[in-house]
Amino acid sequence: MPQAPFNIVLVEPEIPPNTGSIARLCGATDSVLHLVKPLGFSTDDRYLKRAGLDYWKFVKIIYWESFDEFLTRHQDKRNKLFFLSKKIDRSYTACNFTPGDFLIFGKETKGLPKHILDDYQDQCYNIPMCNPNIRSLNLAMACGIVLYEALRQQQVK
């Protein structure tokens, strides 16, 4: 099987329908979904399955026991790691994505840990929002926005 163009990494996701929608997104784009434990749900959860419908068999999913395990395994690909957080002032549109990149998103309630944002500050980006009264975007929507920008840069049709 050819290498997937991009990787979506969810660090300790908490909400089953978000993960199900992101799995569908990954399936539609032939991207790999990386799920970093602990998960806030069982992957057998009926809400997770419903969000992914019957597409689960078409999605490549890799499970990681911890974020440290994921980072250790990919330390040789440090320049391919892109961290998305609302706590950053640099827009994702400043990124130059290439196939094989990892688009990394934190858990819905807390985002990515501060020490990760500090350690990888040159690789951290946000999705700008105009209304200061809105705390954040839905995780599935955020993944879709950034992934499709990466695909657009590759002129994938």
N, C-alpha and C positions, 0 to 999 in steps of 0.2 A: 504494500500500500504506500503511495507517495506521502511524503511528510505533509502534515497539515500546514496551511499557510500561517496560522496564528494559534496561540494558546491563550485561553482565558483561565485565570487562576482565581478561585474564590477562597479567601482565607476565613475559615470558620463561619460559613454562611448559616443563617438562623431561620430563614423563612422559606418553607418548601416551595411555594408557587414561584418565587423568584428564581430558585435554582432550577426548577422545571422549565421555566421560560428561557433561561440562559442555556440549558441543555439543548433545547430546540434550536436556539440561535446557533449554537456550535454545530449542531447537525446540519443546518441549512448552509453553513459556510465551510464545512469540512474542517472546522477548528477543533482543537483538543480541549476538553474541559478538565481542569485539575481541581479537585476538591480537597482542601486541607482541613484535617480534623483538629479539634472535635467539631462535628456537625451538630447543628441545633435540631436535628430531626433524623429519622431513619430513612435511608434511601428506598425503603419499601413503603414509605408513607404514601397513602392514597392521593393526597393533594399534590405531592411531587409527581407522581405518575400521571395524574390528570393534566397537569400543566404541560407535561411532555408528550401526552397522548401516546400514540403508538410509535413514536419516533425513537424511543430509547435504544433500540437495537442498532440504530444508525449513528450513534454518538460514541466517540472514543472518550472514555472517562478514566482518569488516573487518580487514585486516592493517595494522599500523603498523610502520615501519622502526625506530623507537626509542620509548622512553617519553617522551623530550623532545618528539618530534614529536606524540605523542598529547596531551601537556599543553599544548603551544603551540596546537594546533588547538582545544582546549576551554577556553582561558583565560577566555572569556566565560561559561563554565558552572561556574566554580569552586565555587559553592555546591551543585552537583549531583554533586560528586565525593565518594565515600565510600571510604576506605582501610581495609582489613581486615588486622590484624596481631596476632599473639600477643604482641607486644612492648608492647601498649597495655593500660591498665587499665580503660578505659571500654567497657561492653558495647554491642554492636550494637542491643540492645533500647532504647537511649536515642535511636536515630535516628527521625526523622520522614521517611519515604521518600515521594517523589512520582514519578509516571510520568516517564520520561526520565532518572532518576538513573543514575549510573555506579557500579557496585560493583566496586572494584578490589582484585585479589588478586596477591600476589607469587609468585615462583617457589617450587617445593616445598622446595628445600633451604635457601634463605636468606631468603625472604619479600621484603618491600619494602625498598629501600635506606633507611638511616637518614636521609639528607638529605631524602628525600621525607616521611618521618614527621615530621621537624622542621619542614619548610616547611608542612605541612598538618595540624599537630597538633590543631587544633580539629575536623578531619574524619576522625580516625582512631579506629577501634573494634576490639574483639576479640570472639571468641566464648568466653565463660567456660567453663572446664573445672574439674571438682572434684578430679581426681586429679593431683597434682604430678608423678607418675612418667610421665605421658603427655606427650610433647613437643609434639604438635600433632595436629590433625585432618587427615584426607585432604582435599586441595584440592577435589575434586568434592563431597564432603559439606559442606564449609564454604560453597561457593557455593550449594548447595541450601538450607542453613539460612537464610542471609541473604536470598536471593532470595525464598523463600517467606514470610519475615516481611514483606518489602516488599510482596508481593502481598496478604498477609493484611491489611495496613494499608489497602489499596485495596479491600478486600472482594471480591477476585476469586474467583470460584467455579469 
